[in-house]
């Protein structure tokens, strides 16, 4: 099996952006700056680290609500309803 190594590929020369491309890029950067988050991830981690302490438990604070007691009665299937003809309405 032979392999071919291509050495004739040339890298394209970087071109300078046109005026319209520069304008679009500036608008994009302005939009990103407008919607950028105000606090960084590092600041958020510091806040969480300051709040956390080993004295508090890390479990949930809601009380455990017990479920209904089991009566032990079997769950049987309902009988199918049978039409007896007693509920007829006149036209």
N, C-alpha and C positions, 0 to 999 in steps of 0.2 A: 504494500500500500504506500503510495507516495502522497506527500502533501505539498501544496503550493503555497508559498509565502508571497503575498503581494506587498511590494515595497513602493509601488508607484503611486499610491494614494497620497494626495497632498491635502493638508489641512486648509480649510478655507480661511481667508483673511477676515479678521473681525472688522465689521464696518461701523462707522460712527452712526448713531441714531439720527434720524431726520428731525426736523423741528416739530412735526406732528407727533412723532414717537416720544420726544422729550416732554411735550405738553401732556400727553397721555400718562406717561410715567409720573410726572409731578402731580397730576390729578389723583392717580392711584395712591401715591404715598400720602397725600393730604387726606384721602378717604380712610386709609388704614390708621392714620394718626387720630382721626376723629373717633373711630370706633374701637380703638385700642383699650384694653382693660386698664383701669386706673391703678389697681394693686397688682403687684407681681406675685408669682407663686411662692417666692422666698418669703415675702411679707406674710402671706397667708399661713405658711408653715410656722413662722415665728409666733403668730397669734395662737395657733393651735397648741404649740409647745408651751406657751405661757398659761393656757387654760388647763392643760392636762396636769393632774397630780396623782401620785400613787395612793393618796389617802382615800380617794373616791373610787367606788367600784365602777367597772365598765359595763355593767348590765343595764337593761332597760328599767325605767322608773315606773312603768305602769304596773298596777297590781295584777296578780294572776287571778283570773276569774274562772272558777271551777265550772265544768260542764254539768248538764243535768244528770241526776243519778240514773243508773241503769236499773230498770225494773225487772229484767229477766224474762219478760213476756216475749214470746216469739212474734216475729213480724210475718204475718200471713198475708197472702194475696187477697184482694177484695174479690167478692163474687161479681161476675158480670151482670149488669143490669138487664132485666127482662121486661119487655113491654107488655103491660097487662090490658091496655085499652081503656083505662080509666081517665086518661087526660086528653080527651078528644075535644077539639074546639069546632064549632060549626062555622060554615063558610058564610 
